[in-house]
Amino acid sequence: MDAVADYLGAAASDILFLGLNWPESEQLSVDTAVDVHVESARLWVDSVTERLEVWTKRARQIANALDRPARLN
């Protein structure tokens, strides 16, 4: 589970890093439809990264819960 949490955390980090390189919507004002699609993609990416962060936290909690009995023995 620790490996799963690491992969999920890395995926969220990578997505957020790539998001830094997206052009701002004001710079794209060539076409309103493009602006709408870019903003929609930004919102979707935000949603995905939020879910990845939640799943990362849950995976870490599960890993800690699985390790707890081993530490008690």
C-alpha positions in Angstrom: 0.0 0.0 0.0 2.9 2.3 0.6 4.0 1.8 -3.1 0.4 2.6 -4.2 0.4 5.8 -2.1 3.8 6.8 -3.6 2.5 6.2 -7.1 -0.7 8.2 -6.5 1.2 11.0 -4.9 3.7 11.1 -7.7 0.9 11.2 -10.3 -0.8 14.1 -8.6 2.5 16.0 -8.4 3.3 15.3 -12.0 -0.1 16.5 -13.2 0.1 19.7 -11.1 3.6 20.3 -12.4 2.4 20.0 -16.0 -0.4 22.3 -15.2 2.1 25.1 -14.5 3.0 25.1 -18.1 -0.5 25.5 -19.5 -1.0 28.9 -21.1 -3.4 31.3 -19.3 -6.8 31.6 -20.9 -6.3 35.3 -21.5 -3.4 34.5 -23.8 -5.6 32.1 -25.9 -8.3 34.7 -26.8 -8.1 33.6 -30.5 -11.3 31.7 -30.2 -13.9 31.6 -27.4 -14.6 27.9 -27.9 -10.9 27.1 -27.3 -11.0 29.2 -24.1 -14.0 27.3 -22.9 -12.3 23.9 -23.6 -9.1 25.0 -21.9 -11.0 26.2 -18.8 -13.0 22.9 -18.8 -9.7 21.0 -19.0 -8.3 23.0 -16.1 -11.3 22.2 -13.9 -11.2 18.5 -14.8 -7.5 18.4 -14.0 -8.2 20.1 -10.6 -10.8 17.5 -9.9 -8.5 14.6 -10.8 -5.7 15.9 -8.7 -8.0 16.4 -5.7 -9.2 12.7 -6.1 -5.6 11.5 -6.4 -4.6 13.4 -3.2 -7.6 11.8 -1.4 -6.7 8.4 -2.6 -3.0 8.9 -1.6 -4.1 9.8 1.9 -6.4 6.8 2.1 -3.7 4.4 0.8 -1.3 5.8 3.5 -3.9 5.2 6.2 -4.5 1.7 5.0 -0.7 1.0 4.9 -0.4 2.3 8.5 -3.4 0.2 9.6 -1.8 -2.9 8.0 1.5 -2.2 9.6 0.1 -1.6 13.1 -0.6 -5.3 13.9 2.9 -6.2 12.8 4.4 -3.6 15.1 2.3 -4.9 18.1 3.7 -8.4 17.7 
